């Protein structure tokens, strides 16, 4: 696979340099330059929110650093979690005197390093809490939902928690809001073509020219089934049915919908999928309060998409609509 890059070992650092040059509200900091913080952070008297993960998923993670979202982010190599030291520096970059929420995806390396970083900063008097994104329904059964991976739905937790923090909520309240968003959120993806990590000799997985895989993870983790490529309407119907079967009925009255490209899939295709999803929700009497369609959490040049639903009440809807300003999500006041 062809890539516009110089050297593989410079890929992440040159990407971060360009990202911050294009968006001056982002500041690259930390001993290794692997921490991105909001130029206005830390904000005195505000709860900080920190996230992080591997590179290769833009706009996730660094693209959501900004007002009303997350305050800082630790970033690792492509598909590799951030180092402990970078997690520590990201937490400190977000600390405004009221504690810091660690809000990131449910992956073993990320958990281990952020947990250790939390222990280290708490020895210095910084209080932290943790909420894990675990919205990928294909990665574990409902009774083992705590084992599920965090994928595109994580950004909706960023938005709800970030709005609460911006409005002056304390750490316990911001943590409650983030956990509420995660609890009401479900995502499933499908893949058509693989991606290739810079410098790797082979793609992350192989798949036939006429095949697709339902439920594949954003790093190529195995999904639910692999079959001949189906028409878009069949794909959308199955994704929606699986999400609604998993999302409690009590959270299905009103939803926000996120149709996300995994990297190579065009907006044209995403709108074909959304058209069918919207019709399916209308038919079931479920109200779509707002759709988000685009590139929100990618996997290099992987072809495919993910579908996320979050069941909202008045509180979550207001938080998701609250003002926000980052490179990849802006809500006007």
Rosetta blueprint (number, residue, H / E / L):
1 X L
2 X L
3 X L
4 X L
5 X L
6 X L
7 X L
8 X H
9 X H
10 X H
11 X H
12 X H
13 X H
14 X H
15 X H
16 X H
17 X H
18 X H
19 X H
20 X H
21 X H
22 X H
23 X L
24 X L
25 X L
26 X E
27 X E
28 X E
29 X E
30 X L
31 X L
32 X L
33 X L
34 X L
35 X E
36 X E
37 X E
38 X E
39 X L
40 X L
41 X L
42 X L
43 X L
44 X L
45 X L
46 X L
47 X L
48 X E
49 X E
50 X E
51 X E
52 X E
53 X E
54 X E
55 X E
56 X L
57 X L
58 X L
59 X L
60 X L
61 X L
62 X H
63 X H
64 X H
65 X E
66 X E
67 X E
68 X L
69 X L
70 X E
71 X L
72 X E
73 X E
74 X E
75 X E
76 X E
77 X E
78 X E
79 X L
80 X L
81 X L
82 X L
83 X L
84 X H
85 X H
86 X H
87 X H
88 X H
89 X H
90 X H
91 X H
92 X H
93 X H
94 X H
95 X L
96 X L
97 X L
98 X L
99 X L
100 X E
101 X E
102 X E
103 X E
104 X E
105 X E
106 X L
107 X L
108 X H
109 X H
110 X H
111 X H
112 X H
113 X H
114 X H
115 X H
116 X H
117 X H
118 X H
119 X H
120 X H
121 X H
122 X H
123 X L
124 X L
125 X L
126 X L
127 X L
128 X E
129 X E
130 X E
131 X E
132 X E
133 X E
134 X L
135 X L
136 X E
137 X H
138 X H
139 X H
140 X L
141 X L
142 X H
143 X H
144 X H
145 X H
146 X H
147 X H
148 X L
149 X L
150 X L
151 X L
152 X L
153 X L
154 X H
155 X H
156 X H
157 X H
158 X H
159 X H
160 X H
161 X H
162 X H
163 X H
164 X H
165 X H
166 X H
167 X L
168 X L
169 X L
170 X L
171 X H
172 X H
173 X H
174 X H
175 X H
176 X H
177 X H
178 X H
179 X H
180 X H
181 X H
182 X H
183 X H
184 X L
185 X E
186 X E
187 X E
188 X E
189 X E
190 X E
191 X E
192 X E
193 X E
194 X L
195 X L
196 X L
197 X L
198 X L
199 X L
200 X L
201 X L
202 X L
203 X L
204 X L
205 X L
206 X L
207 X L
208 X L
209 X L
210 X L
211 X E
212 X E
213 X E
214 X E
215 X L
216 X L
217 X L
218 X L
219 X L
220 X L
221 X L
222 X L
223 X L
224 X L
225 X E
226 X E
227 X E
228 X E
229 X L
230 X L
231 X L
232 X H
233 X H
234 X H
235 X H
236 X H
237 X H
238 X H
239 X H
240 X H
241 X H
242 X H
243 X H
244 X H
245 X H
246 X H
247 X L
248 X L
249 X H
250 X H
251 X H
252 X L
253 X L
254 X E
255 X E
256 X E
257 X E
258 X E
259 X E
260 X E
261 X E
262 X L
263 X E
264 X L
265 X L
266 X L
267 X H
268 X H
269 X H
270 X H
271 X H
272 X H
273 X H
274 X H
275 X H
276 X H
277 X H
278 X H
279 X H
280 X H
281 X H
282 X H
283 X H
284 X L
285 X L
286 X L
287 X E
288 X E
289 X E
290 X E
291 X E
292 X E
293 X E
294 X E
295 X L
296 X L
297 X L
298 X L
299 X L
300 X L
301 X L
302 X E
303 X E
304 X E
305 X E
306 X E
307 X E
308 X E
309 X E
310 X E
311 X E
312 X L
313 X L
314 X H
315 X H
316 X H
317 X H
318 X H
319 X H
320 X H
321 X H
322 X L
323 X L
324 X E
325 X E
326 X E
327 X L
328 X L
329 X E
330 X E
331 X E
332 X L
333 X L
